[in-house]
């Protein structure tokens, strides 16, 4: 076999491997008796509602940080970079344990917050916190790259044309970083919605889709997870898929 | 308008000079010319007048950086309207575009405009800001060589029509030639200022002569007393009679205009004529020149007649040689 054909063959095999699990889901789903397990609806509501809250917090806090990181170089920059990477690379289960240590009922921050009426274990705020920690580093790194792609000269020109730095940000930096920021939001959305490890430790309840999939599997069996799995794909993926394809088209 | 600025970082630069009409600050690359414009626009830390201490958004400057920096996500009129406020922004922007002759292209994005058109949009945008001073960074660098003289004439006509003092920084002698006023920067200092005619008539140093794009600037050494002075042209290995007020043994830079070089007809050359070989012939809209090789040096000579042999004999008249202490 010639070398180009060998490469094409390997590529086709890899694509086949990628497609196999999705084909499996289509084949395994019992379309005639498609029905949800008890509590699936509530899990979808919890996941969608609280993930939106977490996403809002991530964008609100992560965007200024990403902007600052893209535009400033400080001494000890590597420490900041290392912290971001550490948060990104920490395995979800370990992150969950760290959060339980800090924000659990006996943790230094958790005990204080609980006295103030905010329980960060097995509560809606705990669920949001878990998703926030799971997705924030991804958002910040992607948004920083988006802002770094905006030529600094254009922001400076906007200043010389008499606009305040805030107006320059909203009228030049933000529109020019739009696509990259949208990709960052989509990435954060998927990370937050799909987070299992961190959520499992600090917020087993209220049950979102990932934990509910796990309990369905444990309590009933594999066949019981398919309907909820379909819903998960339907709510989690359209936005990131569309944006991913748009970015690819822009690059092409 | 008097401009007086001091920059400490990233390079130290202090410059004070007058800007009148279309003023060109001429200097080699790396002299900090762009930095000076950015300092005046308030984009880097610096002290000086005008606008001392103001943030960039409060400085009434129209800054045109190299490459024009149009906003790629806005079309031509939106770029101009960016400098405007109020409900009539669009109409005003269109009027500015009409002034620079681009009304028909108002809906085009920057990527769909030529370099010269982009520059005019950037100029309209800068003028719409109602500046007291225009700053232009290398305005000729992005222009197509075929159309640049016309684009340049257009630009200067616009600047004059606007009646706003403009400071252009450049290393382009062609831009310097059309300035109202010329300021020369060498080794981070202002070394000469005046009208282009004044500066061309009396370049203050060899560095100025080189910045003006003069050909035939060489190094040499003076020998002998005032009445029998000779210039030792080291690169060519010849000695030339000269008349200067400079002392014996002085190291000098010297210049002779190509048109002043005397080419002798074969057989009619004097005994002390210099022999040179022809390296290239240059014919252009600006004249006809010979590139000659004299020892290690290249000498340019204006070519009066149509023909020249492969080797020529020439003289450099003492009165045409200008010497500066090196």
Interface residues (C-beta under 8 A of the other chain):
Chain A: X151 X153 X154 X156 X157 X158 X159 X160 X161 X162 X163 X164 X165 X171 X172 X175 X176
Chain B: X41 X42 X43 X55 X56 X57 X58 X59 X61 X62 X63 X65 X67 X69 X71 X72 X73 X82 X83 X125 X126 X129
